[in-house]
Amino acid sequence: ENMLSNQEQIEYWNERAGETWAELQDRLDALLAPLSAAGLAAANVRSGERVLDVGCGCGDTSIALNAMGANVLGVDVSGPMLARARSRDASIEYHQADAATTDFDHEFDLVFSRFGVMFFDDPRAAFKNLCSALKPGGRLLFVCWQPPAVNPWMATAGRAIAPYLPPSDEAPDPRAPGPFAFADAHYVEQILQDAGFSNIQIKAHGASLKVADTLAEAVQFQSRVGPAARVMSELEGDQRAQALAAVEEALRPFDEGSGLHLDSAVWLVSAKTER
């Protein structure tokens, strides 16, 4: 079973992953900036609105929403990431909790998320809960990843490393919680319909991301964040060195002297409550 239960997800984001993301926060926010900007623009925030930022992590989007005049509550399961968020702006309200099950009181104009909604182990129940967090006529806007094939910034390293991994007995479930759980737009639409949302719109958005300034830095970064990171924690010695060399070779063509730029593709998903 390659699917992490909710409890395992919570542990994962409170231990190694959460600490790594908190440490690399500046780098990651800079990397994801074009995608954050697209999501924030599509969210159409008006001053004074009450906004729930789901999976707010180190606070980047909560800070941005706050700057747009929103009254923000950032929710995340990760203690280390929220500690980082609080250290950046103490005026924003953060809550360490699981947005899938926390009882919110029909108080939000907008539920927003940048890459925070793909980790629910029961997405239908989670979105039903988020739907009930909204006021009548409230809206949802989230950004999630399209499939790995159109996200070379993540998939290139993952593909390079694959041959060094022990073969898996079963094919992975593409809908298991993880970065690409919502890659299939029809599946996302179905979940939102079942959860009570209407006016569902799913728009494709692409952007080139600057992964690193140099090839060496790109390899180092990829070994700590993304599909390659989990792998690196499982390999050692020669195998690890060979896998890193393979990542370097795979990324080399993107090194054009002005930093490494690789393509990304997301869905901008919006919906409204029917009530």
SEPA-882624 format. One record per residue (C-alpha): chain; x, y, z; residue number from 1. Coordinates in steps of 0.05 Angstrom, whole numbers, always signed. Each point is the difference from the previous one (the first is absolute). Example, Ala and Ser with C-alpha at 12.3 -4.5 7.8 and 13.67 -1.06 7.14 Angstrom:
<torpas>
A_+246_-90_+156_1
A_+27_+69_-13_2
</torpas>
This chain:
<torpas>
A_+0_+0_+0_1
A_+36_+63_-23_2
A_-54_+46_+24_3
A_+17_+39_+63_4
A_-57_+3_+49_5
A_-19_+68_+26_6
A_+39_-14_+64_7
A_+61_-19_-41_8
A_-6_+64_-41_9
A_-4_+40_+64_10
A_+63_-34_+27_11
A_+35_+9_-67_12
A_-13_+76_-1_13
A_+19_+7_+73_14
A_+66_-37_-6_15
A_+49_+0_-57_16
A_-43_+33_-54_17
A_-26_+56_+43_18
A_+69_+18_+26_19
A_+31_-2_-70_20
A_-55_+43_-29_21
A_+7_+50_+58_22
A_+75_+3_-11_23
A_-7_+9_-75_24
A_-60_+47_+5_25
A_+33_+59_-36_26
A_+24_-45_-57_27
A_-67_-35_-8_28
A_-42_+64_+1_29
A_+46_+31_-52_30
A_-5_-63_-42_31
A_-76_-3_+4_32
A_-12_+75_-6_33
A_-28_-1_-71_34
A_-51_-53_+20_35
A_-18_+34_+66_36
A_-12_+65_-39_37
A_-46_-36_-49_38
A_-41_-30_+57_39
A_-5_+65_+39_40
A_-21_+38_-62_41
A_-54_-51_-16_42
A_-25_+2_+73_43
A_-26_+71_-12_44
A_+6_+20_+73_45
A_-37_+62_+24_46
A_+21_+40_+60_47
A_-32_-23_+65_48
A_-16_-70_-23_49
A_+10_-57_+48_50
A_+46_-51_-32_51
A_+20_-71_+21_52
A_+69_-18_-27_53
A_+3_-76_-1_54
A_+68_-33_+7_55
A_+30_+69_+9_56
A_+68_-29_+17_57
A_+53_+53_+13_58
A_-51_+56_-11_59
A_+18_+27_-69_60
A_-71_+2_-27_61
A_-30_+21_+67_62
A_+47_+60_+1_63
A_-19_+17_-72_64
A_-75_-7_+14_65
A_+8_+44_+61_66
A_+35_+52_-42_67
A_-60_-1_-48_68
A_-44_+22_+58_69
A_-28_-68_+21_70
A_-11_-23_+71_71
A_+38_-66_-3_72
A_+0_-64_+40_73
A_+58_-45_-21_74
A_-9_-74_+16_75
A_+53_-54_-6_76
A_+18_-66_+33_77
A_+74_+16_+3_78
A_+28_+30_+64_79
A_+69_+17_-29_80
A_-31_+36_-60_81
A_-49_+39_+42_82
A_+56_+21_+47_83
A_+35_+28_-61_84
A_-64_+35_-22_85
A_-10_+32_+68_86
A_+71_+25_+1_87
A_-12_+36_-66_88
A_-62_+39_+20_89
A_-28_-6_+70_90
A_-64_+39_-17_91
A_-30_-57_-41_92
A_-43_-53_+34_93
A_+26_-71_-9_94
A_-30_-65_+25_95
A_+35_-67_+3_96
A_-54_-48_-21_97
A_-25_-46_-55_98
A_-45_+41_-46_99
A_-34_-64_-23_100
A_-33_-11_+68_101
A_+2_+67_+38_102
A_-69_+28_+13_103
A_-3_+69_-32_104
A_-62_+42_+9_105
A_-27_+23_-68_106
A_+43_+62_+10_107
A_+44_+4_-62_108
A_-10_+38_-65_109
A_+57_-38_-33_110
A_+36_-66_+11_111
A_+68_+6_-33_112
A_+57_-50_-8_113
A_+67_-2_-36_114
A_+19_-74_-4_115
A_-32_-15_+68_116
A_-59_-44_-21_117
A_+32_-60_-34_118
A_+16_-36_+64_119
A_-69_-16_+28_120
A_-11_-75_+10_121
A_-75_+11_-11_122
A_-5_+58_-49_123
A_-76_-2_-6_124
A_-10_+6_+75_125
A_+54_+53_+5_126
A_-32_+43_-54_127
A_-69_-10_+30_128
A_+30_+28_+64_129
A_+32_+59_-37_130
A_-66_+13_-36_131
A_-34_+6_+68_132
A_+54_+50_+22_133
A_-25_+49_-52_134
A_-55_+51_+6_135
A_-58_-8_-49_136
A_+26_+18_-69_137
A_+72_-6_+25_138
A_+54_-22_-47_139
A_+58_-48_-6_140
A_+65_+10_-37_141
A_+58_-48_+2_142
A_+63_-14_-39_143
A_+20_-73_-11_144
A_+50_-36_-45_145
A_-16_-28_-68_146
A_+32_-68_-16_147
A_+76_-12_+8_148
A_+9_-4_-76_149
A_-14_+75_-6_150
A_+39_+17_+63_151
A_+72_-14_-20_152
A_+25_+45_+57_153
A_-21_-57_+47_154
A_-3_-61_-46_155
A_+68_+5_-33_156
A_+37_-18_+64_157
A_-52_-53_+19_158
A_+8_-35_-67_159
A_+76_+2_+4_160
A_-1_-33_+69_161
A_-53_-53_-15_162
A_+50_-54_-25_163
A_+37_+2_+67_164
A_-62_-17_+40_165
A_-22_-69_+20_166
A_-57_-20_-47_167
A_-69_+8_+30_168
A_-48_-60_+2_169
A_-61_+40_-16_170
A_-14_+59_-45_171
A_-7_+63_+41_172
A_-70_+29_+6_173
A_+2_+66_-38_174
A_-53_+28_+47_175
A_+36_-17_+65_176
A_+15_+62_+42_177
A_+60_+35_-29_178
A_+20_+57_-46_179
A_-35_-29_-61_180
A_-64_-28_+32_181
A_-42_+52_-37_182
A_+35_-5_-67_183
A_-64_-26_-33_184
A_-47_+59_-9_185
A_-62_-44_-8_186
A_+14_-33_+66_187
A_+7_+68_+34_188
A_-66_+24_-30_189
A_-35_-63_+25_190
A_+26_+9_+71_191
A_-23_+73_+2_192
A_-69_-17_-28_193
A_-8_-55_+52_194
A_+22_+48_+55_195
A_-55_+50_-18_196
A_+37_+51_-43_197
A_-28_+30_-64_198
A_+28_+46_-54_199
A_+62_-43_-3_200
A_+53_+25_-48_201
A_+68_-32_-12_202
A_+49_+41_-39_203
A_+69_-22_-23_204
A_+58_+46_+16_205
A_+74_-10_-17_206
A_+62_+37_+22_207
A_+75_-8_-6_208
A_+31_-8_+69_209
A_+71_+19_+17_210
A_+23_-62_+37_211
A_+71_+23_+16_212
A_+56_+46_-21_213
A_+49_-57_-14_214
A_-2_-73_-17_215
A_+32_-20_+66_216
A_-50_+40_+38_217
A_-57_-31_-40_218
A_+23_-70_+18_219
A_+7_+17_+73_220
A_-69_+33_+2_221
A_-33_-59_-36_222
A_+31_-49_+49_223
A_-37_+36_+57_224
A_-68_+19_-29_225
A_-47_-38_-45_226
A_-3_-73_-23_227
A_+76_-6_+1_228
A_+4_+19_+74_229
A_-36_-61_+27_230
A_+44_-43_-44_231
A_+65_+31_+24_232
A_-20_-17_+71_233
A_-4_-73_-20_234
A_+64_-6_-41_235
A_+71_+0_+26_236
A_+73_-9_-22_237
A_+13_-15_-73_238
A_-73_-4_-18_239
A_-13_+68_+28_240
A_+60_+30_-37_241
A_-23_-33_-66_242
A_-71_+25_+9_243
A_+24_+71_+13_244
A_+45_-4_-62_245
A_-61_-23_-40_246
A_-40_+61_+26_247
A_+58_+45_-20_248
A_+1_-29_-71_249
A_-75_+7_-7_250
A_+2_+73_+21_251
A_+62_+18_-39_252
A_-37_+17_-65_253
A_-39_+54_+38_254
A_+64_+35_+23_255
A_+5_+58_-49_256
A_+46_+45_+42_257
A_-56_+45_+26_258
A_-27_-49_+51_259
A_-41_-63_-12_260
A_-71_+13_-23_261
A_-49_-58_-4_262
A_-74_-1_-18_263
A_-57_-10_+48_264
A_-75_-9_-10_265
A_-56_+9_+50_266
A_-76_+1_+3_267
A_-34_+63_+26_268
A_-63_-29_+30_269
A_-58_+45_+19_270
A_-70_-14_+25_271
A_-56_+30_+41_272
A_-47_-25_+54_273
A_-71_-13_-21_274
A_-32_+23_+65_275
</torpas>
